[in-house]
Amino acid sequence: MKSVKHGKPTLGADSIHITSFGLWLLLDDREYYADFTNFPWFKEAKVADVFQVQQLHPGHLYWPALDVDLSLESLESPEKFPLVAKSKKKKSK
């Protein structure tokens, strides 16, 4: 028996707008805001990398170039997730 090749994922996730304060995401016809205070990984990231978001399964977002995983719940209620990782800053020589 041969395995059938899987099709493309149908779950929709898009970064739709970036400001100096955060980014807006569109997931399944609903908008979410990720401010840079709670989600610092996006502040210094390349725009192209921020726009490469994937929704691997419902409630789970992933940015491969940034190696950032977020639950949808953390976007909906960031106050429930008080631990925020520090973003990596490049040291100048």
Stockholm file with secondary structure:
# STOCKHOLM 1.0

chainA/1-93         MKSVKHGKPTLGADSIHITSFGLWLLLDDREYYADFTNFPWFKEAKVADVFQVQQLHPGHLYWPALDVDLSLESLESPEKFPLVAKSKKKKSK
#=GR chainA/1-93 SS CCCCCCCCCCCCEEEEEECSSEEEEEETTEEEEEETTTCGGGTSSCHHHHTCCEEEETTEEEETTTTEEEEHHHHHCGGGCCCCCCCCCCCCC
#=GC SS_cons        CCCCCCCCCCCCEEEEEECSSEEEEEETTEEEEEETTTCGGGTSSCHHHHTCCEEEETTEEEETTTTEEEEHHHHHCGGGCCCCCCCCCCCCC
//
